[in-house]
């Protein structure tokens, strides 16, 4: 977890998070409820995949906005 936090903190030094591409409170609550069961590792994996997908979409939106992606 320390490496993950360090990675995120380094990212935030140069970037501002766009709430449009962040986890919503309802999604967070849902993941928390799932993690209380026996599937903690699966929930963590899904959250990382979700973050990847959100980041990818944010990147695509930025490229499209900047006129790089047509």
Phi and psi in degrees as a GROMACS rama.xvg file:
@    title "Ramachandran Plot"
@    xaxis  label "Phi"
@    yaxis  label "Psi"
@TYPE xy
-62.2618  -40.9769  UNK-2
-63.7739  -39.4299  UNK-3
-65.5254  -46.9913  UNK-4
-61.3887  -41.6737  UNK-5
-61.9105  -44.2582  UNK-6
-60.178  -46.4767  UNK-7
-64.5034  -45.5801  UNK-8
-62.4593  -40.1278  UNK-9
-64.2188  -39.3084  UNK-10
-62.9076  -43.5948  UNK-11
-68.7664  -17.2602  UNK-12
-63.0891  -34.7035  UNK-13
-113.009  -4.30647  UNK-14
-134.18  146.659  UNK-15
-104.197  131.086  UNK-16
-71.8993  135.206  UNK-17
-94.0379  118.288  UNK-18
-60.9771  -22.4247  UNK-19
-61.7396  -30.2893  UNK-20
-108.213  14.7834  UNK-21
-97.3987  167.644  UNK-22
-72.1689  131.733  UNK-23
-80.631  159.211  UNK-24
-60.9485  -37.894  UNK-25
-64.1652  -36.4806  UNK-26
-69.325  -39.1649  UNK-27
-63.5041  -45.7802  UNK-28
-62.3504  -42.6715  UNK-29
-60.6068  -44.9923  UNK-30
-65.0632  -38.9639  UNK-31
-62.5506  -43.3259  UNK-32
-63.0347  -43.2126  UNK-33
-63.3421  -39.799  UNK-34
-67.4698  -20.3761  UNK-35
-72.6725  -15.501  UNK-36
-83.6073  -152.073  UNK-37
-93.3042  2.56558  UNK-38
-106.356  37.7793  UNK-39
-57.5033  -47.3655  UNK-40
-62.2503  -39.9316  UNK-41
-65.195  -41.8972  UNK-42
-62.4154  -44.2052  UNK-43
-60.3029  -44.4346  UNK-44
-61.0327  -43.8294  UNK-45
-63.9157  -41.4254  UNK-46
-63.0735  -40.8996  UNK-47
-64.4095  -42.4692  UNK-48
-63.5631  -39.3179  UNK-49
-63.2992  -43.824  UNK-50
-61.8854  -39.5287  UNK-51
-62.2495  -46.8154  UNK-52
-63.1553  -42.8037  UNK-53
-62.7036  -43.9332  UNK-54
-63.1552  -40.6061  UNK-55
-62.3916  -45.4305  UNK-56
-64.1154  -38.9296  UNK-57
-63.1937  -41.266  UNK-58
-64.0688  -45.7548  UNK-59
-61.5581  -41.0866  UNK-60
-63.4477  -41.3309  UNK-61
-65.4204  -44.2155  UNK-62
-62.321  -41.2426  UNK-63
-65.5184  -42.8643  UNK-64
-61.7856  -40.6181  UNK-65
-79.6161  -2.44688  UNK-66
79.0734  14.2276  UNK-67
-84.3555  -35.7015  UNK-68
-100.227  124.548  UNK-69
